[in-house]
Every structure is written in C-alpha cells, then in structure tokens.
C-alpha cells in the first residue's frame, strides 16, 4: 500500500512538472568584476550562442576586458578584446573573433527583460542578416513601460521585414512591472539571463560616463569562470561548428 501511494505521488509530480516547459540545469558563467560578481545562466534554446560564450569564457578570452559601453537606464556592454588590459601591450584587436553568429531569436521565451543577456551586433545597414558579434555582449537594465509605450516599442514585431514574432503575457507583464528594452526584441539574440548580481549591474549602469558612453573609471572583468554546463552544452554537432570558427 505504501509503495502504491509513493508511486502515485511520483506520477502526480511528473504530470505537474511536465504541464509546462521543463527547466533543466542550465550552463552558468560567473563574471568577477571590479564592481562585483555577476552570475549568468545560458539558454539551451540558443545552442550556438551558448557554446560560443562557454568556449570563450573557458579560454580566458574575457579576462581583463572592460565594460566599455554603458548607457544609464538601458544596458551595459562588454567583451571587446580591444579593451583588454594586459602588461605586454599586445595588439588585442588582432585577437577578436573573425566570425559572426547566425541569429537565434527565441521569442516569446527569451526577450529583453531586465537582466537579459544578449549578443551585440552591427546595425541593419551593414548587417541586414542581423548576425551577432563573435564576442561582445550586453546586459539589459532598461525601464518600466506604460501600455501605450510598449505597444509602440513592439510595432515592428508585426508584419516586419523579418516576419511576425509571438508576444506572450509574461513579456507584457515583465516590461510593465519590472522593465527592460522591448524595442530590441526580434533584432538581437538573447541567450541568457542574470541569476545573481543584479545589484552589480545596477551599480555599473549608474556609473559616470564620457560622451562616448565609456565609463570614466574602468570597470574590468577580472575573471570569467564556467561554473557548470548543461547536458546539452557543446554537443557533437555544435563542437564541429565552433571548431571551424576558431
């Protein structure tokens, strides 16, 4: 009887857990910066961006780079090797990835809510396919939106050059109550989210900057560490793809 009850409970739990999208253990990267630590969970819905970020992190690529572009109430951007601080004064520009990544837009699951992590890219005029930069990323801060503002920000998601994108109630709620940058949805690949250290992101986005948006005082990524990998990270198919890029 007790065995039957236990089996029944497990069955109910299984039904409950599979009623929505199951969230398995995700890959996690920790950024240790001069402003504090930021922990980022990477999405398995964007496998190429995920594996690229893991590979760069594991190879020490981000160590010593700066958050070189900061816009208050919007976002903080880093990952440019040209900003890397080192003692031998090597030409870091030569170390930048000589590739771009195909977009992996995963709306309505991954969007530009506060804390979202996305890959930077050049504008549509020179990059009409919206390919992501090989290393530069940004973390969204954004602002809270009013319903009319949100509707305007999303105007391009319907009948646009890149097709329609689905909008969910969760997206709407997050932008109205927490904040973000909805006008970027469908244009840039969101591949992760901050799971710890938003107070550090807040501190960085409030820092004083020059007219070029560069912080007046350097904010350095001292060390980037891969804390864990998901079961799907760097599978055989993606390994072959990434190997051809490096």
C-alpha positions, 0 to 999 in steps of 0.5 A: 500500500505504501509503495502504491501511494509513493508511486502515485505521488511520483506520477502526480509530480511528473504530470505537474512538472511536465504541464509546462516547459521543463527547466533543466540545469542550465550552463552558468558563467560567473563574471568577477568584476571590479564592481562585483560578481555577476552570475549568468545562466545560458539558454539551451534554446540558443545552442550556438550562442551558448557554446560560443560564450562557454568556449570563450569564457573557458579560454580566458578570452574575457579576462581583463576586458572592460565594460566599455559601453554603458548607457544609464537606464538601458544596458551595459556592454562588454567583451571587446578584446580591444579593451583588454588590459594586459602588461605586454601591450599586445595588439588585442584587436588582432585577437577578436573573433573573425566570425559572426553568429547566425541569429537565434531569436527565441521569442516569446521565451527569451526577450529583453527583460531586465537582466537579459543577456544578449549578443551585440551586433552591427546595425541593419545597414551593414548587417541586414542578416542581423548576425551577432558579434563573435564576442561582445555582449550586453546586459539589459537594465532598461525601464518600466513601460506604460501600455501605450509605450510598449505597444509602440516599442513592439510595432515592428514585431508585426508584419516586419521585414523579418516576419511576425514574432509571438508576444506572450503575457509574461513579456507584457507583464515583465516590461510593465512591472519590472522593465527592460528594452522591448524595442530590441526584441526580434533584432538581437539574440538573447541567450541568457539571463542574470541569476545573481548580481543584479545589484552589480549591474545596477551599480555599473549602469549608474556609473559616470560616463564620457560622451562616448558612453565609456565609463570614466573609471574602468570597470574590468572583468577580472575573471570569467569562470564556467561554473557548470554546463548543461547536458546539452552544452557543446554537443557533437554537432555544435563542437564541429561548428565552433571548431571551424570558427576558431 
